[in-house]
Amino acid sequence: MFRLFKLKPPHGWDAVGWELAIVTLGVLIALGAQQVVETVHQRGDARDAEGEIRGELANNIAMLRSRWTVRGCVENRVNELQALIGSAGRDGTITTPNWVGRPQFWTMQLARWQTTSQAGRAALLPPDELALYGSLYSFMDNVNALTAQEQMDWARLRALEHLQRLTPEMSLELTNTLQEARYINWRMGIWTIQIERLANRLRLPAGRNDIAASRSACVPMSTPREQAVRESNSAFGSEP
């Protein structure tokens, strides 16, 4: 026959040590459980933050890809306008174009990145990935600044639709604006390539751009304005 022995706690100082050991063990178990809960919670926050960031970046890159499709038209239009300015007669007369157009623009979205960063959730991501995300968003910020300047340049260039004669000063100013527009178009192309490479390293999914690229810069300059507006297919209406 086997006897069952009941574990009896010790008495005296041994009892105090026993109780302290039990309390300490309970505290350690509680702290360990809390740490597990916090770790699970942080991992969930990190997944949510990364999902939001990746979705925002995918949409931004989709817009840049749409811009890439009209890059050649923008370059050709710059060349056409440069030739137009150079063709001015002795008195500065030019053949006034019916249509100049402009490149399409989209605003790169930064809100999700800013929100997750301010909330501290972005810091939960692995350092290497966080650095790549930061680089991509730095590009996006630069794209916003550059496209804002580009739209100002093309607003000045569209003044040619209302001019029949150019003074030497006007020709110089428009030529400088054209050179800046040419540089911005080139820079946008380079940045798009660099952004694509970073996106590939992060295995970003292919995003979708619901706002198609306007063909504004692709419409021939001889096209009557009303027809050009229709052909440009701009989601934001005709240029002012």
C-alpha positions as CSV (number, residue, x, y, z in Angstrom):
1,M,0.0,0.0,0.0
2,F,1.2,3.5,-0.9
3,R,0.6,6.3,1.5
4,L,-0.2,9.8,0.3
5,F,1.8,12.4,2.0
6,K,0.5,16.0,2.3
7,L,3.1,18.7,1.8
8,K,3.3,20.6,5.1
9,P,4.7,24.1,5.2
10,P,7.6,24.6,7.6
11,H,7.3,26.6,10.8
12,G,9.3,29.5,12.2
13,W,11.8,31.2,10.0
14,D,11.6,28.5,7.5
15,A,7.9,29.3,7.2
16,V,8.8,33.0,6.4
17,G,11.2,31.9,3.7
18,W,8.6,29.6,2.3
19,E,6.0,32.3,2.1
20,L,8.5,34.8,0.5
21,A,9.4,32.2,-2.1
22,I,5.8,31.6,-2.9
23,V,5.1,35.4,-3.2
24,T,8.2,35.9,-5.3
25,L,7.3,33.1,-7.6
26,G,3.8,34.6,-8.0
27,V,5.2,38.0,-8.8
28,L,7.5,36.5,-11.4
29,I,4.7,34.6,-13.0
30,A,2.6,37.7,-13.1
31,L,5.4,39.8,-14.6
32,G,6.1,37.1,-17.1
33,A,2.4,36.9,-18.1
34,Q,2.3,40.7,-18.4
35,Q,5.4,40.7,-20.6
36,V,3.9,38.1,-22.8
37,V,0.7,40.2,-23.2
38,E,2.6,43.3,-23.9
39,T,4.8,41.5,-26.5
40,V,1.7,40.1,-28.2
41,H,0.1,43.6,-28.1
42,Q,3.2,45.3,-29.6
43,R,3.5,42.7,-32.3
44,G,-0.1,43.4,-33.2
45,D,0.5,47.2,-33.2
46,A,3.6,46.6,-35.4
47,R,1.6,44.6,-37.9
48,D,-1.2,47.1,-38.1
49,A,1.3,50.0,-38.5
50,E,3.2,48.2,-41.2
51,G,0.0,47.3,-43.0
52,E,-1.1,51.0,-43.0
53,I,2.3,52.2,-44.2
54,R,2.6,49.6,-46.9
55,G,-0.8,50.4,-48.2
56,E,-0.1,54.1,-48.4
57,L,3.2,53.6,-50.1
58,A,1.7,51.2,-52.6
59,N,-0.9,53.8,-53.6
60,N,1.7,56.6,-53.9
61,I,3.9,54.4,-56.1
62,A,1.0,53.6,-58.3
63,M,0.5,57.3,-58.9
64,L,4.2,57.7,-59.8
65,R,3.9,54.9,-62.3
66,S,1.0,56.7,-63.9
67,R,3.1,59.8,-64.1
68,W,5.8,57.8,-65.8
69,T,3.5,57.0,-68.7
70,V,3.3,60.7,-69.8
71,R,7.0,61.5,-69.2
72,G,7.8,61.3,-72.9
73,C,4.9,63.6,-73.7
74,V,6.2,66.2,-71.2
75,E,9.7,66.0,-72.7
76,N,8.4,66.4,-76.2
77,R,6.2,69.4,-75.2
78,V,9.2,71.1,-73.6
79,N,11.1,70.7,-76.9
80,E,8.2,72.0,-78.9
81,L,7.8,75.1,-76.8
82,Q,11.6,75.7,-77.0
83,A,11.4,75.6,-80.7
84,L,8.4,77.9,-80.7
85,I,10.3,80.5,-78.7
86,G,13.3,80.2,-80.9
87,S,11.1,80.7,-84.0
88,A,10.2,84.3,-83.0
89,G,10.6,86.8,-85.8
90,R,12.7,89.9,-85.7
91,D,9.7,91.7,-84.1
92,G,9.2,88.8,-81.7
93,T,6.1,87.5,-83.4
94,I,5.2,83.8,-82.8
95,T,2.6,81.3,-83.9
96,T,0.3,81.3,-80.9
97,P,-0.4,77.7,-79.8
98,N,-4.0,76.7,-79.1
99,W,-2.9,74.4,-76.4
100,V,0.1,74.0,-74.1
101,G,-1.2,71.6,-71.5
102,R,0.7,70.4,-68.4
103,P,1.8,67.2,-66.6
104,Q,-0.6,65.4,-64.4
105,F,0.0,65.8,-60.7
106,W,-0.9,63.8,-57.7
107,T,-0.3,64.5,-54.0
108,M,1.8,61.8,-52.4
109,Q,0.0,60.8,-49.2
110,L,2.0,61.0,-45.9
111,A,-0.7,60.9,-43.3
112,R,-0.4,57.2,-42.2
113,W,3.3,57.4,-41.9
114,Q,3.1,60.6,-39.8
115,T,0.3,59.2,-37.6
116,T,2.1,55.9,-36.9
117,S,5.4,57.7,-36.3
118,Q,3.9,60.2,-33.9
119,A,2.1,57.4,-32.0
120,G,5.4,55.5,-31.7
121,R,4.1,52.5,-33.5
122,A,6.6,52.9,-36.4
123,A,9.4,52.4,-33.9
124,L,8.1,48.8,-33.3
125,L,9.2,47.8,-36.8
126,P,12.5,46.1,-37.5
127,P,15.3,48.8,-37.8
128,D,16.3,47.8,-41.4
129,E,12.7,48.0,-42.6
130,L,12.0,51.2,-40.8
131,A,15.0,52.8,-42.5
132,L,13.7,51.8,-45.9
133,Y,10.2,53.1,-45.1
134,G,11.8,56.3,-43.9
135,S,13.7,56.7,-47.2
136,L,10.6,56.1,-49.3
137,Y,8.7,58.7,-47.4
138,S,11.5,61.2,-47.7
139,F,11.3,60.7,-51.5
140,M,7.5,61.2,-51.3
141,D,7.9,64.5,-49.5
142,N,10.4,65.6,-52.1
143,V,8.1,64.6,-54.9
144,N,5.3,66.8,-53.4
145,A,7.6,69.8,-53.3
146,L,8.9,69.2,-56.8
147,T,5.5,68.7,-58.4
148,A,4.2,71.9,-56.8
149,Q,7.1,73.8,-58.4
150,E,6.4,72.0,-61.7
151,Q,2.8,73.1,-61.8
152,M,3.9,76.7,-61.2
153,D,6.3,76.4,-64.2
154,W,3.6,75.1,-66.5
155,A,1.2,77.8,-65.4
156,R,3.7,80.4,-66.7
157,L,4.3,78.4,-69.9
158,R,0.6,78.3,-70.6
159,A,0.8,82.1,-71.0
160,L,2.0,81.4,-74.5
161,E,-1.6,80.5,-75.4
162,H,-2.4,84.2,-75.1
163,L,0.7,85.8,-76.7
164,Q,1.4,86.8,-80.3
165,R,4.7,88.5,-79.7
166,L,7.6,88.0,-77.3
167,T,10.1,90.6,-76.1
168,P,13.7,89.5,-75.5
169,E,13.0,89.6,-71.8
170,M,10.0,87.3,-72.1
171,S,11.9,84.9,-74.3
172,L,14.7,84.6,-71.7
173,E,12.2,84.1,-68.8
174,L,10.2,81.5,-70.7
175,T,13.4,79.7,-71.7
176,N,14.6,79.6,-68.1
177,T,11.2,78.2,-67.1
178,L,11.4,75.6,-69.8
179,Q,14.8,74.5,-68.6
180,E,13.5,74.1,-65.0
181,A,10.5,72.1,-66.4
182,R,12.9,69.9,-68.3
183,Y,15.0,69.2,-65.2
184,I,11.9,68.5,-63.0
185,N,10.6,66.0,-65.6
186,W,14.0,64.3,-65.6
187,R,14.3,64.3,-61.9
188,M,10.9,62.8,-61.5
189,G,11.9,59.9,-63.7
190,I,15.1,59.3,-61.7
191,W,13.2,59.3,-58.4
192,T,10.6,57.0,-59.8
193,I,13.3,54.4,-60.6
194,Q,15.0,54.8,-57.2
195,I,11.6,54.5,-55.4
196,E,10.8,51.3,-57.4
197,R,14.1,49.8,-56.3
198,L,13.4,50.5,-52.7
199,A,9.8,49.2,-53.0
200,N,11.2,45.9,-54.5
201,R,13.4,45.5,-51.5
202,L,10.4,45.8,-49.2
203,R,8.3,43.6,-51.5
204,L,5.6,46.2,-51.6
205,P,2.3,45.0,-53.3
206,A,1.3,46.6,-56.6
207,G,-1.0,49.5,-55.8
208,R,-3.9,50.9,-57.8
209,N,-4.2,54.5,-59.0
210,D,-7.9,55.4,-59.4
211,I,-7.1,58.7,-61.0
212,A,-5.8,58.0,-64.5
213,A,-3.0,60.1,-65.9
214,S,-4.2,63.2,-67.9
215,R,-3.1,63.2,-71.5
216,S,-2.9,67.0,-71.4
217,A,0.8,67.3,-72.4
218,C,0.3,64.7,-75.2
219,V,-2.5,66.7,-77.0
220,P,-1.0,68.5,-80.1
221,M,-0.6,72.3,-79.6
222,S,-2.6,73.0,-82.8
223,T,-5.7,71.3,-81.2
224,P,-8.6,73.7,-80.6
225,R,-9.0,74.3,-76.8
226,E,-12.4,72.7,-76.3
227,Q,-11.3,69.6,-78.2
228,A,-8.0,69.5,-76.2
229,V,-9.9,69.6,-72.9
230,R,-11.9,66.6,-74.0
231,E,-8.8,64.7,-75.2
232,S,-6.7,65.5,-72.2
233,N,-9.2,63.5,-70.0
234,S,-8.2,65.3,-66.9
235,A,-9.9,64.2,-63.7
236,F,-9.5,67.8,-62.4
237,G,-11.0,69.7,-65.3
238,S,-9.3,72.0,-67.8
239,E,-6.3,74.1,-67.0
240,P,-7.0,77.7,-65.9
